[in-house]
Amino acid sequence: NILGGLHNGFYKNKDIEQKISRILESNILDSYKPGDFAEHLSLIMSLGGNVSEEMKDKFVSCLPQFNAYHLMSLSRGIRDKMWEQNRGRQGIKHRAHQDTNYHLVDEISVAVSKASFNLLTDERRKLSLLELSFLLRNLTERSASCDESYYFVIKKRLLEEMPKMQMLHSQHISKSLRIMSPFMEFPELTDCLLQFYQGVSDIQDVHVRGFLRFMNFCYKSNHRPGNNFLDIFAKALFRDMEKVPGLCVVEAGILLAAFNHFPEFLAQDIFSSSFMSKLDLELKQATGNRNYTHQLRYKLMVLNRCLVLQFPEYGVPWFHEAYCKENLQFLRSTTNSQLGAEVYEELCNALGGWRYVKSKSVSRYYNPVHYEIGLDESGSPVDLYTDGVVPDRRIAVQVYADIGYTQDTKRLQGDLVQNNLHLSLQGWQVLTINPFSWKSMYLSDSQARKQYLQETVQAMSA
């Protein structure tokens, strides 16, 4: 596989990729079967090749013959092409400045979405569980915009086919759920997947990678999978940790800590000198991969913080003070610009001025605090900009945008829940501004919001 990364065991060679892309581009318009055409077009996009008008016309003629797998394959190529075009960092206002290829990929993506929905809602087609999982992945691979009904139709179809679940199906579904945008919890579907995993006869022999996608989804959706499954996952991680990249082990540890289920034997092994040496070696090997280095160092800091705050009895020391000071600007969190600005303005009005509200603070262990309020012994706000003033109590006002919540159940996502927990363990009182309540009729005007904040802070200071 030439499309892999540095630490997943796959070989990557850009020269070979370009040669393959040129060969595919020169031959793709020949007499291909629809399935072959879909896979080769996907490869061209993944390898950085250009989509021509002739390819698009051929795609349109083949589109009615594509099955669920072909559509998913195309979605992978579209995803990679959009990544190459830096879609995530360039807003829609910049699209007028893009070349023809940019718009051709857009047209193909829209057509794939329509074909997927038509296939899903065609009552003449009896789709298998594997085909349904392909259709779900087809949508989530490229974060395609679609009507919310698509998700609920496919969820209903998946639940109907759950008795036929096999490990392959669970992997496709778990990956799709983990990268879904907008993100949803789907509690019924999650519980069915959990029930399936716990019913697998040789579950104890499944490699830790077989659980990672599902655990990532549970973490993100803040859906606790249960102690029995967490035990199985922890033992699998302990058994396989030498066979997977260090970053994978560290991320898995964070998942366990999020559910407050981190056994001591695992803590001793991960924070041993031998495993730290393994991480040092990986960092040396990844000198040309800034993203991997950044992710590994940051995630190790988060896991270290989890152990210090949530499991102090394990005796793991805090050894990331220097890292946090060096990366303080990155660790300070920013809020949604409009919602955050509204909350800050109303906080200043409610407390008597800007000197009583400090933005972009951090806790002792460098958890981000959106807006800090300090209280004296009597419960009155203190001036946070006067040297020497030390509040008796601190309140963290966290303003997470609605994208930080599951869109179906309106639950705060796991990493944000974990941040709030860590603040509480450091003695902070945490006030999370719910964006759905903030925008409701109940808090529709400035006076109502000011009163809400005053009453809430007063109740917390009692």
C-alpha positions in Angstrom: 0.0 0.0 0.0 1.7 3.2 -1.1 -0.8 5.5 0.5 0.1 4.8 4.1 2.0 7.0 6.5 5.4 6.8 8.2 4.4 4.7 11.2 1.6 2.4 10.0 3.8 -0.2 8.3 3.1 1.0 4.7 5.6 2.2 2.2 5.1 5.6 0.6 7.0 6.8 -2.5 5.8 10.0 -4.3 7.7 9.2 -7.5 6.0 5.9 -7.8 2.6 7.4 -7.0 3.1 10.0 -9.8 4.1 7.3 -12.3 1.0 5.2 -11.4 -1.2 8.3 -11.7 0.1 9.1 -15.2 -0.5 5.5 -16.3 -4.0 5.5 -15.0 -4.8 8.9 -16.5 -3.7 7.8 -20.0 -5.7 4.5 -19.8 -8.8 5.3 -17.8 -11.0 6.3 -20.7 -10.6 2.9 -22.4 -13.2 0.2 -22.1 -13.4 -0.2 -18.4 -16.1 -2.0 -16.4 -17.9 0.5 -14.2 -16.4 -0.9 -11.0 -12.9 -0.7 -12.5 -13.5 2.9 -13.6 -14.6 3.9 -10.1 -11.6 2.4 -8.4 -9.1 3.8 -10.9 -10.7 7.3 -10.8 -10.5 7.1 -7.0 -6.8 6.2 -7.3 -6.1 9.1 -9.6 -7.6 11.6 -7.1 -5.8 10.0 -4.2 -2.5 10.1 -6.0 -2.8 13.8 -6.8 -3.8 13.4 -10.4 -6.2 15.7 -12.2 -9.7 15.0 -13.2 -10.5 15.9 -16.8 -13.9 16.8 -18.4 -13.7 13.5 -20.3 -13.3 11.6 -17.0 -16.2 13.4 -15.6 -18.4 12.5 -18.6 -17.3 8.9 -18.3 -18.1 9.0 -14.6 -21.6 10.3 -15.3 -22.3 7.6 -17.8 -21.2 4.9 -15.4 -22.9 6.4 -12.3 -26.2 4.4 -12.5 -24.2 1.1 -12.5 -22.1 1.8 -9.4 -22.9 -0.2 -6.3 -22.3 0.7 -2.7 -18.6 -0.4 -2.7 -17.9 1.6 -5.9 -19.4 4.8 -4.3 -17.3 4.3 -1.1 -14.2 3.8 -3.2 -14.9 7.1 -5.0 -15.5 8.8 -1.7 -12.0 7.9 -0.6 -10.5 9.6 -3.7 -12.7 12.6 -3.2 -11.6 12.9 0.4 -7.9 12.7 -0.5 -8.3 15.2 -3.4 -10.1 17.7 -1.1 -7.3 17.3 1.5 -4.8 18.0 -1.2 -6.7 21.1 -2.2 -6.6 22.3 1.4 -10.4 22.4 1.7 -10.4 22.3 5.5 -8.5 25.5 5.8 -9.9 27.5 2.8 -13.5 28.6 3.3 -16.1 28.6 0.6 -15.4 32.3 -0.2 -12.1 31.2 -1.8 -13.6 28.7 -4.2 -14.0 31.3 -7.0 -10.2 31.4 -7.2 -9.8 27.7 -7.7 -9.1 26.0 -11.0 -11.5 23.9 -13.1 -10.3 20.7 -11.4 -11.6 22.0 -8.1 -15.1 22.4 -9.4 -15.1 19.0 -11.2 -14.3 17.3 -7.9 -17.3 19.2 -6.3 -19.6 18.0 -9.1 -18.4 14.4 -8.7 -18.9 14.6 -4.9 -22.5 15.9 -5.2 -23.3 13.2 -7.8 -21.9 10.5 -5.5 -24.1 11.8 -2.6 -27.2 11.7 -4.7 -26.5 8.2 -6.0 -25.9 7.0 -2.5 -29.2 8.3 -1.3 -31.0 6.9 -4.3 -29.5 3.5 -3.6 -30.4 3.6 0.1 -34.0 4.6 -0.5 -34.6 2.2 -3.5 -37.3 -0.2 -2.1 -36.5 -2.7 -4.8 -33.0 -3.2 -3.5 -32.4 -5.4 -0.5 -29.1 -4.1 0.8 -26.9 -6.3 2.9 -25.2 -5.1 6.1 -21.9 -4.8 4.3 -23.5 -2.6 1.6 -25.1 -0.4 4.2 -21.8 0.0 6.0 -20.2 1.0 2.7 -22.9 3.6 2.2 -22.3 5.0 5.6 -18.6 5.2 5.0 -19.2 6.7 1.6 -20.8 9.7 3.4 -18.4 10.1 6.3 -15.2 9.6 4.4 -15.5 13.0 2.8 -17.6 14.7 5.4 -20.3 15.3 2.8 -23.1 17.7 3.5 -26.5 16.0 3.3 -29.9 16.1 4.8 -30.1 14.8 8.3 -32.7 12.2 7.1 -29.9 10.3 5.3 -28.4 9.4 8.7 -31.6 8.3 10.2 -32.6 6.2 7.2 -29.3 4.4 7.2 -29.4 4.0 11.0 -32.8 2.4 10.8 -31.6 0.0 8.0 -28.5 -0.9 10.0 -30.5 -1.7 13.1 -32.7 -4.0 11.1 -29.7 -5.9 9.9 -27.7 -6.0 13.2 -28.5 -9.7 13.9 -26.2 -10.5 10.8 -23.3 -8.5 12.2 -19.7 -9.8 11.7 -16.4 -8.3 12.7 -15.8 -6.8 9.2 -19.1 -5.0 9.4 -18.4 -3.6 12.8 -15.0 -2.2 11.6 -16.6 -0.3 8.7 -19.5 1.0 10.9 -17.2 2.0 13.8 -14.9 3.9 11.5 -17.8 5.7 9.8 -19.3 6.7 13.2 -16.0 8.0 14.5 -15.4 10.4 11.6 -19.0 11.4 11.1 -19.7 15.1 10.5 -21.9 16.5 11.9 -21.1 14.2 14.8 -23.9 12.1 16.3 -24.1 9.7 19.2 -26.7 7.1 17.8 -27.1 5.4 21.2 -29.1 2.5 19.9 -26.6 1.7 17.2 -23.7 2.1 19.7 -25.4 -0.3 22.2 -25.9 -2.9 19.4 -22.2 -2.7 18.4 -21.2 -3.1 22.1 -23.5 -6.1 22.4 -22.0 -7.6 19.3 -18.4 -7.2 20.6 -19.2 -8.7 23.9 -20.9 -11.7 22.2 -17.9 -12.6 20.0 -16.7 -16.0 21.2 -13.0 -15.3 20.8 -13.1 -11.7 21.9 -10.1 -12.1 24.2 -8.0 -12.9 21.2 -9.0 -9.9 19.1 -6.1 -7.5 18.4 -6.4 -4.1 20.2 -6.7 -2.4 16.7 -10.0 -4.3 16.3 -11.5 -2.2 19.2 -9.8 1.2 18.6 -12.3 2.7 16.2 -15.3 1.7 18.4 -13.5 3.0 21.5 -12.7 6.3 19.7 -16.3 6.7 18.8 -17.5 6.0 22.4 -14.9 8.5 23.7 -16.0 11.2 21.2 -19.7 10.7 21.8 -19.2 10.4 25.6 -21.0 7.0 25.5 -19.6 4.7 28.3 -19.1 1.2 26.9 -19.3 -0.6 30.3 -16.7 -2.1 32.6 -16.6 -5.5 31.0 -15.7 -4.1 27.6 -13.2 -1.7 29.1 -11.5 -4.6 30.9 -11.2 -6.4 27.6 -9.8 -3.4 25.8 -7.2 -2.7 28.6 -6.0 -6.3 28.5 -5.7 -6.2 24.7 -3.8 -3.0 24.8 -1.4 -4.4 27.4 -0.8 -7.5 25.3 -0.3 -5.8 22.0 1.3 -2.5 22.9 4.7 -3.5 21.6 3.2 -4.3 18.2 1.6 -1.0 17.5 3.0 2.6 17.2 3.6 4.5 20.4 1.1 7.1 19.5 -1.6 4.4 19.1 -0.8 3.2 22.7 -0.9 6.7 24.2 -4.2 7.5 22.5 -5.7 4.2 23.7 -4.6 5.1 27.2 -6.4 8.5 27.0 -9.6 6.6 26.0 -9.4 4.4 29.0 -8.7 7.3 31.3 -11.7 9.2 29.9 -13.9 6.4 31.3 -11.9 6.4 34.6 -10.9 2.8 33.8 -7.1 2.7 33.7 -5.6 -0.4 35.5 -2.4 0.1 37.4 -0.5 -2.6 35.5 -1.1 -0.7 32.3 0.1 2.6 33.9 3.3 0.9 35.0 4.0 -0.5 31.6 3.3 2.7 29.6 5.3 4.9 31.9 8.2 2.5 32.1 11.7 3.4 30.9 11.5 0.8 28.2 8.3 2.3 26.7 9.6 5.8 27.0 12.7 4.7 25.0 10.4 3.3 22.3 8.7 6.7 22.1 12.1 8.5 21.9 13.1 6.2 19.0 9.9 6.9 17.2 10.4 10.7 17.6 13.9 10.4 16.1 12.6 8.3 13.2 9.8 10.9 12.6 12.1 14.0 12.3 10.6 14.7 8.9 7.0 14.2 10.0 6.1 17.3 12.1 2.5 16.2 12.5 3.4 12.9 14.1 5.9 14.5 16.4 3.4 17.1 17.5 0.6 14.6 18.0 2.8 12.2 20.0 4.2 14.9 22.3 0.8 16.5 22.9 -1.0 13.2 23.5 1.6 12.0 25.9 1.2 15.2 27.9 -2.6 14.7 28.0 -2.1 11.1 29.2 0.4 12.2 31.8 -2.1 14.7 33.1 -4.8 12.1 33.2 -2.7 9.8 35.4 -1.6 12.7 37.7 -5.1 14.0 38.3 -7.3 10.9 38.0 -5.0 8.2 39.4 -2.7 9.9 41.8 -2.3 6.7 43.8 -0.2 5.2 40.9 2.5 7.7 41.6 3.2 8.8 38.1 5.1 12.1 38.2 4.2 15.2 36.2 7.1 15.6 33.7 5.6 17.9 31.1 6.0 21.3 32.8 8.7 22.4 30.3 6.7 21.2 27.3 3.6 23.1 28.4 5.5 26.3 29.0 7.1 26.0 25.6 3.7 25.4 23.9 1.5 27.7 26.1 0.1 29.6 23.1 -1.1 26.3 21.5 -2.5 25.0 24.8 -4.6 28.1 25.4 -8.0 27.4 23.9 -10.0 29.8 21.8 -13.8 29.8 21.7 -16.4 30.2 19.0 -15.9 33.8 17.9 -19.5 34.9 18.0 -20.8 32.8 21.0 -17.6 33.5 23.0 -17.8 37.2 22.4 -21.4 37.3 23.5 -20.7 35.4 26.7 -17.7 37.5 27.5 -19.7 40.7 27.0 -22.5 39.5 29.2 -20.1 38.3 31.9 -18.5 41.7 32.1 -21.9 43.3 32.4 -23.0 40.8 35.1 -19.9 41.1 37.2 -19.2 44.8 36.9 -16.5 45.1 34.3 -13.7 43.5 32.3 -11.3 43.4 35.2 -13.3 40.6 36.8 -13.1 38.3 33.7 -9.9 36.9 32.3 -9.9 35.1 28.9 -7.6 32.3 27.7 -6.4 31.2 31.1 -4.9 27.8 31.9 -5.0 25.7 35.1 -2.1 24.4 37.1 -1.8 21.4 34.7 -2.5 23.6 31.6 -6.1 22.7 30.9 -7.6 25.5 28.8 -10.0 27.9 30.6 -12.1 30.1 28.3 -13.1 32.7 30.8 -11.8 32.8 34.4 -13.7 34.4 37.3 -12.1 34.7 40.7 -14.0 35.0 44.0 -12.9 36.1 47.5 -13.8 34.5 50.8 -17.2 36.2 50.8 -18.0 35.1 47.3 -17.5 38.5 45.6 -15.6 38.8 42.3 -12.0 39.9 42.6 -10.0 42.0 40.2 -7.9 39.5 38.2 -5.6 42.2 36.7 -4.2 43.5 40.0 -0.8 42.0 41.0 -0.7 40.0 44.2 -4.5 39.2 44.2 -5.0 35.5 44.7 -8.7 34.4 44.5 -10.0 32.1 47.2 -12.0 30.2 44.5 -11.9 30.1 40.7 -14.7 29.5 38.2 -14.0 28.4 34.7 -16.7 29.5 32.3 -16.4 27.2 29.3 -18.0 28.2 26.0 -18.0 25.2 23.6 -19.7 25.8 20.3 -22.6 23.5 19.2 -20.1 21.5 17.0 -18.7 20.3 20.3 -21.9 18.5 21.1 -23.5 15.4 19.5 -26.1 16.7 17.1 -28.8 14.1 17.9 -28.5 13.8 21.7 -26.9 17.2 22.5 -24.2 15.7 24.7 -20.9 17.4 25.2 -18.2 15.4 23.4 -15.7 13.3 25.3 -12.5 15.4 25.1 -14.4 18.5 26.4 -16.0 16.4 29.2 -12.5 15.3 30.1 -11.2 18.8 30.2 -14.0 19.9 32.5 -13.3 16.9 34.8 -9.6 17.8 35.0 -10.5 21.4 35.9 -12.8 20.2 38.7 -10.0 17.9 40.0 -7.7 21.0 40.3 -10.3 22.8 42.4 -12.0 24.8 39.7 -15.8 25.2 39.6 -16.9 24.7 36.0 -19.7 26.5 34.3 -20.4 25.2 30.8 -22.5 27.5 28.7 -24.8 25.4 26.7 -25.1 26.9 23.2 -28.5 25.5 22.6 -29.9 27.1 25.8 -28.0 30.3 25.2 -29.7 30.7 21.8 -33.2 29.7 23.2 -36.2 32.0 23.8 -35.4 31.7 27.5 -32.2 33.7 27.1 -33.2 35.7 24.0 -32.2 39.1 25.3 -29.2 40.7 27.0 -31.0 41.3 30.3 -32.1 37.6 30.6 -28.5 36.4 29.9 -27.1 38.9 32.4 -29.5 37.7 35.1 -28.8 34.1 34.3 -25.0 34.6 34.7 -25.4 36.6 37.9 -27.7 34.0 39.5 -25.5 31.1 38.4 -22.2 32.6 39.7 -24.0 33.6 43.0 -25.2 30.0 43.4 -21.7 28.7 42.7 -20.2 31.1 45.3 -22.6 30.0 48.1 
